[in-house]
Amino acid sequence: MTPRVNETASGGTTEETTSDKGELTTEEVERDGAPLAVEGVGTDEAPGSIPPAEPSPTAQDTPARPADAPRRTRRIAERAGIAVLLAIAVTGGAIAVGATRDKAPVAAMAVSAAVDPGALASGNPDAAIAALQAHLKAQPRDSDGWATLGLAYVEQARTKGDPARYPQAQAALKRALSLSPHSDQALAGQAALAAARHDFKGALTNADRALAENPYSERALSSRIDALVELGRYDEASRAADTADARKPGVPVFTRYAYVRELRGDVPAARRVLEQALGAATSKGDIAYVAAQLGQLAWNQGDYKSALTYYARALAADENYLPALEGRARAQAASGNRAAAIKGIELVVSRYPLPGPLVELGELYEARGGAGDRERAHEQYALVEAWIAIAHANGVDADLDTALAAADHGDRKAALRAARAEWDRRHTVHTADALAWALHVNGQDREALSYARRATATGYRNALFRYHLGVIELATGHKSEGRASLESALKLNPGFSPLGAATARKALEDTK
């Protein structure tokens, strides 16, 4: 639900496009052997009909590229290896890149706030979609069925790292609203889709529309909190969390309530609420989700032992839960077990090639520094740019991802452009930090300082933010403040970054 959420899904592109009205103009009807397209929407098919599946492309086929993908991205993709990128594009990350890798950031970033864990009763989006398609073929005027299918596509995009699902979700939700214009379920689905695409103003508008129809819609209440958090309207988000807790207490609301408290620096309250949510969780999906959130909270405070314990609990509930796999690898790296961390992040990346984990894997390779590791690292950074192009082609605002990745490992000027664009849309602690760092790497430290201070002003306990602030303070001549910020970052979470932590220690040595 936040950049704790690593954001949206990644990894796939298809020949599917959308019209200005959001209808599918061509269809992708197969993914991993199962028909997945929204049938009968924007096509010549009869309403609800399901066309036969087409064979999946192979690694020998010519890859489809977004029409607006910049030439530079294409060149980088070619350097990384067309076969590798195509494998990711057509499998959603099921084929490993490099070693046996598998990835799903999450960042806490890894869990998309747009869709509640366990929102689909089966916990298996592929199975849910197949069942819904069969149902809608027989009952094409079932508005709730189309709304649920739309949400299932959003969930599938999250779990498979595939933004190509979003146009299908959009078409299914549009179909639901054409059948039932006041459907709170469809409106809440539109809010979830907007949030997944990082259109948080749209998410807020649709959540409010859904709540006007049904004030007790758990999904709309949750999406409203997410949208306010991601717009940087933290006071309103806190009130929205209180309202949601009063109307519809439960795991989805508890986890959002906790995150709002964490952003304010109230870690004990966040932990208490998450532990309450874990105690109330009954499904394996909810247990895995909440335990991973507790793991992330512990990792943020440098408590790696507790983090590993929570991640183990999440994986006991679901051994393939990618946010827990990524979080465990991050905690292993911070604990000094780099070999296990690299193996774990490689696994995550192969399944979920999002920017966060790709960058993390690249930095772990750089920190290891073995033969070929520099090339391996650059390959991961190149894949980030390819993912961003795919995300843009499927309606996802990826400026924050661009800013975060490019500032350290790409085009610094592009990082600054993206960070300024994101700041124009929303004023969060995460966008403030991204803009501060992009300004710093472009040599504009005086302007960067105010944003770096703003990123840390809410009390949010984030070592990376403190590290960025410390570096910028030193660059602007604030030596004592800079040293204090760097020391604070390392005290809070000494393994906050494979490369950043080492740079922070060197900066402290250099300023003695």
C-alpha positions in Angstrom: 0.0 0.0 0.0 2.9 2.4 -0.2 6.3 2.3 -1.5 6.5 -0.3 1.1 4.6 -1.7 -1.5 6.9 -1.8 -4.3 4.8 -0.5 -6.3 3.0 -2.1 -9.2 3.6 -5.2 -11.1 6.1 -5.7 -13.7 7.6 -7.8 -16.4 5.2 -8.4 -19.2 4.2 -6.9 -22.5 1.8 -8.1 -25.1 0.4 -6.9 -28.3 -2.7 -5.8 -26.5 -3.7 -2.1 -26.7 -6.5 0.0 -25.5 -8.6 2.7 -27.1 -9.0 6.1 -25.6 -12.2 4.8 -23.9 -10.3 2.0 -22.2 -11.7 -0.9 -24.3 -9.5 -3.7 -25.5 -9.0 -3.3 -29.2 -7.0 -6.5 -29.6 -6.8 -9.4 -27.1 -4.2 -11.4 -25.5 -6.0 -14.6 -24.8 -3.4 -16.8 -23.2 -0.9 -16.5 -20.4 1.0 -19.5 -19.0 -1.5 -21.8 -20.8 -4.7 -20.3 -19.4 -7.1 -18.0 -21.2 -7.1 -14.6 -19.5 -8.4 -11.9 -21.8 -11.6 -10.0 -21.1 -13.8 -11.6 -23.7 -16.4 -9.7 -25.6 -15.2 -6.2 -24.6 -14.2 -3.9 -27.4 -14.2 -6.8 -29.9 -16.5 -8.3 -32.4 -17.2 -11.3 -30.2 -20.7 -11.8 -28.8 -21.0 -10.5 -25.2 -19.4 -12.9 -22.8 -17.9 -15.1 -25.5 -14.5 -16.5 -25.0 -12.3 -16.8 -28.1 -10.0 -19.8 -28.4 -6.5 -19.5 -26.9 -3.6 -18.7 -29.1 -0.2 -20.2 -28.6 2.2 -18.3 -26.5 5.2 -16.6 -28.2 8.6 -18.3 -27.9 12.0 -16.8 -27.2 12.6 -17.0 -31.0 9.7 -14.7 -31.8 10.2 -11.0 -32.4 9.5 -9.1 -29.1 6.6 -6.6 -29.1 7.8 -3.2 -27.9 5.7 -0.3 -26.6 5.4 2.2 -29.5 6.7 5.0 -27.5 9.6 3.3 -25.9 12.6 5.6 -26.2 15.5 4.5 -28.4 17.8 4.6 -25.4 15.8 2.0 -23.6 15.8 -0.2 -26.6 19.6 0.0 -26.8 19.9 -0.9 -23.1 17.5 -3.8 -23.6 19.7 -5.0 -26.4 22.8 -4.8 -24.2 21.0 -6.8 -21.5 20.1 -9.4 -24.0 17.0 -9.6 -26.2 16.4 -13.2 -25.2 16.4 -12.3 -21.5 14.0 -9.4 -21.9 11.7 -11.4 -24.1 11.6 -14.2 -21.7 10.5 -11.9 -19.0 8.0 -10.2 -21.3 6.2 -13.4 -22.4 6.4 -15.2 -19.1 5.9 -12.5 -16.6 9.2 -13.3 -15.0 8.8 -17.1 -14.8 12.2 -17.6 -16.6 15.2 -16.8 -14.5 17.6 -14.0 -15.5 21.2 -14.9 -14.9 21.2 -17.4 -12.1 18.2 -18.9 -10.5 16.6 -15.8 -9.6 13.1 -14.9 -8.3 12.0 -11.6 -7.4 9.1 -9.7 -5.8 9.9 -6.5 -4.2 7.9 -5.4 -2.1 8.9 -3.3 -0.7 6.6 -3.4 1.2 7.3 -2.2 -1.6 6.3 -5.5 -2.5 2.8 -5.7 -1.6 0.4 -3.7 -3.7 -1.9 -1.6 -1.7 -4.4 -1.5 -4.4 -5.6 -5.0 -3.7 -6.2 -6.5 -0.3 -4.5 -9.8 0.4 -7.1 -12.5 0.3 -9.5 -10.4 -1.6 -10.1 -13.3 -4.0 -11.5 -16.1 -2.0 -9.4 -18.8 -3.7 -6.1 -16.9 -3.1 -5.2 -18.0 -6.7 -5.9 -15.2 -9.3 -5.3 -17.6 -12.2 -7.9 -20.1 -11.0 -10.3 -17.3 -10.0 -10.0 -15.8 -13.5 -10.6 -19.1 -15.2 -13.7 -19.7 -13.1 -15.0 -16.2 -13.6 -14.5 -16.4 -17.4 -16.5 -19.7 -17.5 -19.2 -18.1 -15.4 -19.4 -14.9 -17.5 -19.6 -16.9 -20.7 -22.9 -18.4 -19.3 -24.0 -15.2 -17.5 -22.6 -12.2 -19.5 -24.9 -9.7 -17.7 -23.6 -10.4 -14.2 -22.3 -7.0 -13.2 -20.7 -8.3 -10.0 -19.0 -11.0 -11.9 -17.4 -8.5 -14.3 -16.4 -6.3 -11.3 -14.8 -9.3 -9.6 -13.0 -10.3 -12.8 -11.6 -6.7 -13.0 -10.2 -7.0 -9.5 -8.8 -10.4 -10.2 -6.8 -8.9 -13.1 -5.5 -6.2 -10.8 -4.5 -8.9 -8.3 -2.9 -11.0 -11.0 -0.9 -8.0 -12.2 0.4 -7.7 -8.6 1.3 -11.4 -8.1 2.7 -12.0 -11.5 4.4 -8.7 -12.0 2.6 -8.0 -15.2 1.1 -4.5 -15.9 -0.4 -5.8 -19.2 -3.3 -7.1 -17.0 -4.4 -3.5 -16.2 -6.1 -2.7 -19.6 -8.0 -6.0 -19.1 -9.0 -5.0 -15.6 -10.1 -1.6 -17.0 -12.3 -3.2 -19.6 -13.9 -5.6 -17.2 -14.7 -2.9 -14.7 -16.1 -0.7 -17.5 -18.3 -3.6 -18.5 -19.6 -4.0 -14.9 -20.5 -0.3 -14.7 -22.3 -0.4 -18.1 -24.5 -3.1 -16.6 -24.9 -1.5 -13.2 -23.8 2.2 -13.1 -24.1 2.5 -9.3 -22.2 -0.8 -8.4 -20.1 0.0 -5.3 -18.1 -3.2 -6.1 -17.2 -2.0 -9.6 -16.4 1.6 -8.3 -14.2 0.1 -5.6 -12.5 -2.0 -8.3 -11.8 1.2 -10.3 -10.3 2.7 -7.2 -8.0 -0.3 -6.8 -7.0 -0.2 -10.4 -6.3 3.5 -10.3 -4.1 3.0 -7.2 -2.3 0.1 -8.9 -1.5 2.5 -11.8 -0.4 5.2 -9.3 -3.3 7.4 -10.2 -4.0 8.3 -6.6 -6.3 11.2 -7.3 -8.4 8.9 -9.5 -8.3 6.2 -6.7 -9.6 8.7 -4.2 -12.4 9.9 -6.5 -13.6 6.4 -7.2 -13.3 5.3 -3.6 -15.5 8.2 -2.5 -18.0 7.3 -5.3 -18.1 3.7 -4.0 -18.5 4.8 -0.4 -21.4 7.1 -1.4 -23.1 3.9 -2.6 -22.0 1.7 0.3 -20.3 3.4 3.3 -19.2 0.0 4.6 -17.3 -1.2 1.5 -14.1 -2.6 3.0 -12.3 -2.3 -0.3 -13.3 1.3 -0.9 -12.5 2.3 2.7 -9.0 0.7 2.3 -8.4 2.3 -1.1 -9.3 5.7 0.3 -6.7 5.4 3.0 -4.1 4.2 0.4 -4.9 7.2 -1.9 -4.6 9.7 0.9 -1.3 8.3 2.1 0.1 8.2 -1.4 -1.0 11.8 -2.0 0.9 12.9 1.2 -2.3 13.9 3.0 -1.4 12.1 6.2 -3.7 13.9 8.6 -6.7 13.0 6.3 -5.3 9.4 6.0 -5.2 9.1 9.8 -8.9 10.2 10.0 -9.8 7.9 7.2 -8.1 5.0 9.0 -10.1 5.8 12.2 -13.3 5.8 10.1 -12.5 2.6 8.4 -11.6 0.9 11.8 -15.0 2.0 13.2 -17.0 0.8 10.2 -15.2 -2.3 9.0 -12.4 -3.5 11.4 -10.4 -6.3 9.9 -7.0 -7.3 8.5 -7.1 -4.9 5.4 -8.0 -1.9 7.6 -5.7 -2.9 10.5 -2.6 -3.0 8.2 -3.3 0.4 6.7 -4.0 1.8 10.1 -0.6 0.5 11.2 1.2 2.1 8.3 -0.3 5.5 8.9 1.0 5.3 12.5 4.4 4.2 11.3 4.7 7.1 8.9 4.2 9.3 12.0 7.1 7.6 13.8 4.8 5.7 16.2 6.4 2.3 15.7 5.1 0.7 18.9 1.5 1.5 17.9 2.1 0.2 14.4 3.6 -3.0 15.8 0.7 -3.4 18.2 -1.9 -3.1 15.5 -0.1 -5.5 13.2 0.2 -8.1 15.9 -3.5 -7.7 16.5 -4.2 -8.2 12.8 -1.9 -11.3 12.8 -3.9 -12.7 15.7 -7.1 -12.1 13.9 -5.9 -13.5 10.6 -7.3 -16.9 9.7 -6.6 -17.4 6.0 -3.1 -18.4 4.8 -3.0 -15.3 2.6 -3.8 -12.9 5.4 -1.3 -14.6 7.7 1.5 -14.4 5.1 0.6 -10.7 4.3 0.5 -9.5 7.9 3.6 -11.5 9.1 5.6 -10.0 6.1 4.4 -6.5 7.2 5.7 -7.2 10.7 8.9 -8.4 9.2 9.3 -5.2 7.2 8.6 -3.1 10.3 11.2 -5.0 12.3 13.8 -4.7 9.4 13.2 -0.9 9.2 14.3 -0.7 12.9 17.4 -2.9 12.4 15.9 -5.8 14.3 16.9 -8.5 11.8 16.3 -11.4 14.1 12.7 -10.5 14.6 12.4 -9.7 10.9 13.6 -13.2 10.0 11.2 -14.8 12.5 8.2 -13.0 11.0 9.3 -13.8 7.4 9.6 -17.4 8.4 6.0 -17.3 9.8 4.8 -15.8 6.5 6.6 -18.4 4.5 5.2 -21.2 6.7 1.7 -20.0 5.6 2.7 -19.6 2.0 6.1 -20.8 0.9 5.9 -18.9 -2.3 4.9 -15.5 -0.9 7.2 -13.2 -2.7 7.3 -10.2 -0.3 8.4 -12.5 2.4 11.0 -14.1 0.2 12.4 -10.7 -0.7 12.2 -9.4 2.9 14.0 -12.5 4.2 16.8 -12.0 1.6 17.1 -8.3 2.6 17.4 -9.3 6.3 19.9 -12.0 5.4 22.0 -9.4 3.5 21.9 -7.0 6.5 22.8 -9.8 8.8 26.0 -10.6 6.8 24.7 -13.7 4.9 25.2 -12.2 1.4 25.3 -15.6 -0.3 21.8 -16.6 0.9 20.6 -13.1 0.2 21.7 -13.2 -3.4 20.2 -16.6 -3.9 16.9 -15.4 -2.4 16.7 -12.2 -4.5 17.6 -14.0 -7.7 14.6 -16.3 -7.0 12.4 -13.3 -6.4 13.5 -11.5 -9.5 12.9 -14.5 -11.7 9.2 -14.4 -10.7 8.6 -10.7 -10.1 11.1 -8.5 -11.9 10.1 -5.1 -10.4 12.5 -2.1 -10.1 13.0 -2.4 -6.4 14.3 -6.0 -6.3 16.2 -5.6 -9.6 18.1 -2.7 -8.1 18.7 -4.6 -4.9 20.1 -7.6 -6.7 22.3 -5.3 -8.8 23.7 -3.7 -5.6 24.3 -7.0 -4.0 26.3 -8.1 -7.0 28.3 -4.9 -6.8 28.9 -5.3 -3.1 30.1 -8.9 -3.7 32.5 -7.7 -6.4 33.4 -11.1 -7.9 34.3 -11.9 -11.5 31.5 -10.8 -13.7 29.5 -9.2 -10.9 29.7 -5.7 -12.4 28.2 -6.9 -15.6 25.5 -8.8 -13.8 24.7 -5.6 -11.8 24.4 -3.5 -15.0 22.1 -6.1 -16.5 19.7 -5.7 -13.6 19.7 -1.9 -13.9 19.1 -2.2 -17.7 16.1 -4.4 -17.0 14.7 -1.7 -14.7 14.5 0.7 -17.7 12.8 -2.0 -19.8 10.2 -2.6 -17.1 9.5 1.1 -16.8 8.9 1.3 -20.6 6.5 -1.6 -20.3 4.7 -0.1 -17.3 4.2 3.2 -19.1 2.8 1.4 -22.1 0.1 -0.1 -19.9 -0.9 3.1 -18.2 1.2 2.9 -15.0 2.9 6.1 -13.7 6.4 4.9 -13.1 8.1 8.2 -12.4 9.0 7.3 -8.8 10.5 4.1 -9.9 12.5 6.0 -12.6 13.7 8.5 -10.1 14.8 6.0 -7.5 16.6 3.7 -9.9 18.1 6.2 -12.3 19.6 8.5 -9.7 22.1 5.9 -8.6 22.2 3.5 -11.6 21.0 5.3 -14.7 20.5 8.6 -16.4 20.7 11.2 -13.7 19.0 13.9 -15.7 16.1 11.5 -16.4 16.0 10.8 -12.6 15.6 14.5 -11.9 12.9 15.0 -14.5 10.9 12.0 -13.2 11.3 13.1 -9.6 10.1 16.6 -10.3 7.1 15.2 -12.3 6.2 13.0 -9.4 6.5 15.8 -6.9 4.2 17.9 -9.0 1.6 15.1 -8.5 2.0 14.2 -4.9 3.9 15.4 -1.8 4.8 12.4 0.2 7.9 11.6 2.2 8.9 9.1 -0.5 8.7 11.6 -3.3 10.4 14.3 -1.2 13.3 11.9 -0.6 13.5 10.9 -4.3 13.5 14.5 -5.4 16.2 15.4 -2.8 18.5 12.6 -4.0 17.9 13.3 -7.7 18.8 16.9 -7.0 21.9 15.8 -5.1 23.3 13.5 -7.8 22.8 16.4 -10.3 24.8 18.7 -8.1 21.9 20.9 -6.8 22.5 20.3 -3.1 21.1 23.6 -1.8 17.7 22.9 -3.3 18.0 19.3 -2.3 18.4 20.1 1.4 14.8 21.4 1.9 13.3 18.3 0.3 15.6 15.9 2.3 14.5 17.6 5.5 10.9 17.4 4.5 11.3 13.6 3.9 12.3 13.1 7.5 9.9 15.7 9.1 7.0 13.4 9.9 9.1 11.2 12.2 9.1 8.2 9.8 12.0 6.0 10.9 13.7 5.3 7.6 17.5 4.8 7.5 17.8 5.5 3.8 16.1 8.9 4.2 18.5 9.7 7.0 21.5 8.7 4.9 20.4 10.8 2.0 19.8 13.8 4.4 23.3 13.3 5.9 25.1 13.2 2.6 23.3 16.3 1.4 24.0 18.1 4.7 27.7 17.4 4.3 27.6 18.6 0.7 26.1 21.9 1.8 28.6 22.5 4.6 26.5 21.3 7.6 29.2 19.0 8.9 27.9 18.3 12.4 24.3 17.9 11.2 25.5 15.6 8.4 27.5 13.4 10.7 24.6 13.2 13.1 22.2 12.1 10.3 24.6 9.4 9.0 25.2 8.1 12.5 21.5 8.0 13.1 20.9 6.1 9.9 23.5 3.4 10.8 22.3 3.2 14.3 18.7 2.7 13.2 19.4 0.1 10.5 23.1 -0.6 9.9 22.4 -2.8 6.9 19.8 -0.5 5.2 21.5 -0.8 1.8 24.2 -3.0 0.3 26.1 0.0 -1.1 24.6 2.9 0.9 25.6 1.6 4.3 29.3 1.3 3.2 29.2 4.8 1.7 27.8 6.2 4.9 30.6 4.6 7.0 33.2 6.0 4.6 31.7 9.5 4.8 31.9 9.4 8.5 35.5 8.3 8.4 36.4 11.1 5.9 34.8 13.8 8.0 36.5 13.0 11.3 
